[in-house]
Amino acid sequence: MSPVIDCTSEDACSAAVAQAADVLRDGHLVVLPTDTVYGVGADAFDPAAVAALLAAKGRGREMPPPVLVPDLRTVDGLATEVPDYARRLMAAYWPGPLTLILRSQASLLWDLGETNGTVGLRMPADPVALALLRQTGPLAVTSANTTGSPAATTVLEAAAMLGPSVAVYLDAGPSRGGLSSTIVDCTGSEPVVLRHGGVSEDDVRRVAAAAPDPAEPTAHPAAPPAGSDDGSGHYDI
């Protein structure tokens, strides 16, 4: 079995995160805690690693993974035409259980699957995940389970499903078991909630509608974001 590394203490966590970052840079997969459930991650800019991530899940390219980021500053390097209401949502609920679907920067050399030119971005409220992201940069991360199985709330549950397809498992104890992230399509002039989760639709609409900047550009309609066809989204963490 792939190594399981303890992250339950600060001293152990520092070394574990450094080891996991090296593994990710080498193109392998890592299971990590988030503020919702355990996730399995790959370097977002390594197409072979992302393909391995989808294969480990038993998932096709039509269900692309979201991308976790370490801070708000990263967003403009990954997305374009970010509306002001999306920035208000980030300021209010990041880090936290809110995934925003935005237009992807066309110049990026990545392949997350069939995204229709969009990307789902989230900043998780988990210290281990954020420490890892600060070392690696953006990671493609999806829930650590095989497709159709319940999301893993412990490392052992993740390992039972993903086994040796993952190079390293970071164990921070049982996940909080909170709601999955709310998914909001931010590619149009108004936010559209695709999946209900940790942030209520009322709160999304309240924050999005607050005092817009008079200089705010009008967003143009986009192609439907990948994973939004059934209303639940495939950005599942």
C-alpha positions in Angstrom: 0.0 0.0 0.0 1.1 3.6 -0.7 2.4 5.4 2.4 0.0 7.1 4.8 1.6 10.1 6.4 0.4 11.6 9.6 -0.7 15.3 9.5 -2.4 15.5 12.8 0.4 17.5 14.5 2.1 20.7 13.3 5.6 19.1 13.3 4.5 16.0 11.4 2.5 18.1 8.9 5.3 20.3 7.7 7.4 17.3 6.6 4.4 15.5 5.2 3.3 18.4 3.1 6.9 18.8 1.7 7.0 15.1 0.7 3.5 15.3 -0.9 4.5 18.4 -2.9 7.5 16.5 -4.3 5.3 13.6 -5.3 2.9 15.9 -7.1 5.7 17.6 -9.0 6.8 14.2 -10.1 3.4 13.7 -11.7 1.8 11.4 -9.2 -1.4 11.6 -7.2 -1.9 12.6 -3.6 -4.9 12.2 -1.3 -5.3 15.3 1.0 -7.9 16.6 3.5 -10.1 19.5 2.6 -12.8 21.3 4.5 -15.5 19.1 3.0 -14.3 15.6 2.3 -11.0 14.0 1.4 -9.8 14.8 -2.1 -7.4 13.3 -4.6 -5.2 15.8 -6.3 -2.8 16.2 -9.3 -0.7 19.0 -10.7 -3.3 21.0 -12.7 -0.7 21.7 -15.4 0.4 18.1 -15.9 -2.0 16.6 -18.5 -0.8 13.0 -17.8 -1.3 13.5 -14.1 -4.8 14.8 -14.6 -5.6 11.9 -16.9 -4.3 9.5 -14.2 -6.6 11.3 -11.7 -9.7 10.7 -13.9 -8.7 7.1 -14.5 -8.3 6.5 -10.7 -11.8 7.8 -10.2 -13.2 5.8 -13.1 -14.3 9.1 -14.7 -14.3 10.3 -18.2 -13.1 13.6 -19.7 -16.6 14.9 -19.8 -16.4 15.3 -16.0 -13.4 17.6 -15.4 -12.1 18.2 -11.9 -12.1 21.5 -10.1 -8.9 23.4 -9.3 -8.0 24.3 -5.8 -6.0 27.5 -5.3 -4.0 28.9 -2.3 -5.3 32.5 -2.4 -7.4 35.0 -4.3 -4.4 36.3 -6.2 -4.1 33.1 -8.2 -7.5 33.6 -9.8 -6.6 36.1 -12.4 -3.8 33.9 -13.7 -6.3 31.1 -14.3 -9.5 32.8 -15.2 -10.5 35.8 -17.4 -13.5 38.2 -17.5 -14.1 37.6 -13.8 -17.2 39.6 -12.9 -17.2 41.8 -9.9 -20.0 39.8 -8.2 -17.7 36.8 -8.4 -15.0 38.7 -6.6 -17.4 39.7 -3.9 -18.3 36.0 -3.4 -14.6 35.1 -3.2 -14.0 37.9 -0.6 -17.0 36.7 1.5 -16.7 33.0 1.3 -13.1 32.0 0.5 -11.5 30.0 2.0 -14.6 27.9 2.2 -17.2 25.6 0.5 -17.8 27.7 -2.6 -16.7 26.6 -6.1 -17.0 29.3 -8.8 -17.1 28.4 -12.5 -15.3 31.0 -14.5 -13.9 31.4 -18.0 -10.5 29.8 -18.2 -7.5 31.7 -19.5 -7.2 30.5 -23.1 -3.4 30.7 -23.0 -3.0 28.1 -20.2 -1.1 24.9 -21.1 -3.4 22.5 -19.2 -5.9 19.9 -20.1 -8.5 19.3 -17.4 -11.0 17.5 -19.8 -14.0 18.8 -21.7 -14.4 22.1 -19.8 -16.1 24.2 -22.6 -13.6 26.9 -21.8 -14.4 27.1 -18.2 -12.7 26.2 -14.9 -14.2 25.5 -11.4 -12.0 27.3 -8.8 -12.1 27.0 -5.0 -10.0 27.9 -2.0 -10.5 25.3 0.7 -10.6 26.2 4.4 -8.2 23.5 5.5 -4.7 24.2 6.9 -3.1 21.1 5.4 -4.6 21.7 1.9 -3.6 25.3 2.0 -0.1 24.5 3.1 0.2 22.1 0.2 -1.2 24.5 -2.3 1.2 27.2 -1.3 4.1 24.8 -2.2 2.6 23.4 -5.4 0.4 26.1 -6.8 -3.0 25.1 -8.3 -4.1 21.5 -8.0 -6.8 19.6 -9.8 -8.6 18.0 -6.9 -11.8 15.9 -6.8 -13.4 13.8 -4.1 -11.2 10.8 -3.1 -13.6 8.0 -4.1 -14.4 6.0 -7.2 -17.2 7.3 -9.3 -20.6 6.2 -7.8 -19.2 5.5 -4.4 -19.6 7.7 -1.3 -17.0 10.4 -0.8 -14.2 9.4 1.6 -14.3 11.1 5.0 -11.1 9.2 6.2 -7.9 8.2 4.6 -8.7 4.6 5.1 -11.9 5.0 3.1 -10.0 6.7 0.3 -7.3 4.1 0.3 -9.8 1.3 0.1 -11.2 2.7 -3.1 -8.1 4.3 -4.8 -5.3 2.0 -3.5 -1.9 2.1 -5.3 -3.2 4.6 -7.9 -2.3 7.2 -5.3 1.3 7.7 -4.3 0.9 9.3 -0.9 -2.0 9.7 1.5 -2.0 12.7 3.9 -3.9 11.7 7.1 -5.4 14.6 9.1 -8.0 12.6 10.8 -11.7 12.3 10.0 -13.0 15.1 7.8 -15.5 17.5 9.2 -18.2 15.9 7.1 -19.7 19.2 6.1 -21.8 19.9 3.0 -20.0 19.8 -0.3 -19.2 23.1 -1.9 -21.9 25.2 -3.4 -21.2 25.5 -7.2 -22.0 28.8 -8.9 -21.7 29.5 -12.6 -20.1 33.0 -12.9 -19.8 33.1 -16.7 -22.8 35.2 -17.2 -24.1 38.6 -16.1 -25.7 37.0 -13.0 -24.6 34.1 -10.8 -26.4 30.7 -11.4 -26.3 28.2 -8.6 -25.7 24.7 -10.1 -25.4 22.8 -6.9 -26.5 23.6 -3.3 -23.9 23.1 -0.6 -22.1 24.9 2.2 -23.2 28.4 1.1 -26.9 29.0 0.8 -28.4 30.2 -2.5 -29.8 33.2 -0.6 -26.4 34.2 0.7 -24.9 33.8 -2.8 -27.5 36.1 -4.3 -27.3 38.6 -1.4 -23.5 39.0 -1.7 -23.5 39.0 -5.5 -26.1 41.8 -5.6 -24.4 44.1 -3.1 -23.4 47.5 -4.3 -21.8 46.7 -7.7 -19.0 48.9 -8.9 -20.3 51.4 -11.5 -17.4 50.4 -13.7 -18.2 46.7 -13.6 -18.1 45.3 -17.1 -21.0 43.3 -18.4 -20.3 39.6 -18.7 -21.3 37.9 -22.0 -23.1 34.6 -22.2 -20.8 31.6 -22.3 -21.1 28.0 -23.4 -22.6 25.9 -20.7 -19.9 25.0 -18.2 -18.8 21.4 -18.1 -20.7 19.3 -15.6 -23.7 21.6 -15.4 -26.1 19.7 -17.6 -27.9 17.9 -14.8 -28.0 20.8 -12.4 -25.7 19.2 -9.9 -22.3 19.8 -11.5 -19.3 17.5 -11.5 -17.1 19.8 -9.5 -17.7 17.6 -6.6 -15.5 18.7 -3.6 
